[in-house]
């Protein structure tokens, strides 16, 4: 009995790890090939409300509107690229989960390399820093002066 409970708990936890697709049954296209295309496009589009989820995974009303828009464009005969271009033209490049590589996004793509390079440069500079000069001992005259000061009442 305990083993069965363990198996059921493990199965439940493994199912909880799967992404929760927010696509409603009324949104699903009848043509499986076209629905697969819609899902592929939706996985690459960001929910403008949630911002870190695709519109396929989001329950936000705007994400639903975008899913419906993608399916409408596909029904009209647009290619995948045309659908994505249409959505980007309407909402901007922020809607893409994977931003395009271009001059206007160069800083976005190169900032991780820049951060690693600056960190490596900082570590290199710290390692090249000279050790502080250690005082050698006191000369005989200085030692005598210190002893004289210590002997004072």
N, C-alpha and C positions, 0 to 999 in steps of 0.2 A: 504494500500500500504506500509506503514511504517512497519507494522507487518511482511509482506512478506519479505521485505528487511532484517529485523532483523533475521528472520528464515534462510534465505539464507546465511547470514553472519555467523551465528552460525554453520550451517552445513559445510560451507567452512572451518572455523577454526577447527572444530572437525576432519575433514578429513586431515587437515594439521598436526594434532598431531599424526597421524598414521605413523609407520615407512615406509620409502620409500624403498621397496624391489628392489634391483638392478638386480635381476635375469632376464635375457633377454629371450624372447619367444623361441629363438633357443636353449637355454640351457635346457628347461623344458623336463623332461622325459615323454614318452607317458603313462607309467604305473603310475597311481596315487599313489599307495602304495609305489613304489620305489621313486617317487618324494617327497613324505612326509618324507621318510627316509633321502633323500638327504638334504631336508630343515632342518630336525632335527640335522643332523651332521653339516651343514653349520652354524647354529645358535651358535654352540659352538666353532667355529674356528675364530680366530682373523685375520683381514686383516693386513698384515705385513706393508702396506703403511699407512693406517689410524690409526692403533693400538688401537683405542677404539671402533671400529665397527666390527661386525661380517662380514664374507665374503658375507653373504646373503644381508647385507645392503650396502655394499661398491660398488662404481662404478669403483674402481681402476682396471687396467688391470691385475694385479697380483691376485686380488680377483676373477676376472672372471676365470683366469687360475686354481685357486684352486677349484672353483665351478665345472668347467669342469672335473678336476681330480677326485673329489669326485664322480661325476656321472659315470665317466669311471670305477672307482674301483667297484662301485655298480653293473654296468652292467656285470663286470667280475665275479660277484658272491661273493664278499667280504661281510662280516658282518659289521655292524656299527662300532664295536670295531676294526676290522681289518683296516677299512678305516682310522679311527682316528689314530691308531698306525702307519700306513703308512705315513700319513701326518706329524705326530710328528717325526718320524724317519728321514724324509726328511728335515723338517724345524726347528726342536727343539721344546721344550715344550712351548716356547714363543707364539707359534701359538694357544695355548689353551686359551680361554677366562676365564675359571675357572681352575687355576693351580691345579695340583695333590698335595695331602698331602703326603710328604715324608721327609726324613732326609735332602735332599738338598733344600727343600722349607720351612723348619721349621721356619727359621727366618722371612720369608714372612708372614706366618700364625700367628706367635706369636708376631710380632712387634706391632700390635694394643694393645694387652694385656700388652705388655711391656711399651708402651707409657702411657697407663692409670695408670699402677702401679707406674711408675716414677712420674707422675703428682700427684697422691694421696700421695706418699711419700714426695714430695716437699711441698704440702699443709700441711701435718702433721708436718713436720719440722718447717715450718713457724709458725704454731699455737703453737708449744711447745717452741718457742723462748721466753726467759725471757724478761720481760719489763725492760727498762733501770731504774737504781736506781735513784730515785729522790733526789735531794739535799734537805736536811732538812733545816733549816734556818741557818743563821749565828750565831755564838756564840757571846756573849756580847763583847769580846775583838775584834773580827773581825768586828763587827758592828761599834765599836768605831774607829777602824782604817780606815774604809771606810768613816765615817763622817769626820774624820780629813783630809783625802785626798780631799774630796769634798769642804772643807772650805778653802783650800789653794787658794791664788790668782793666 
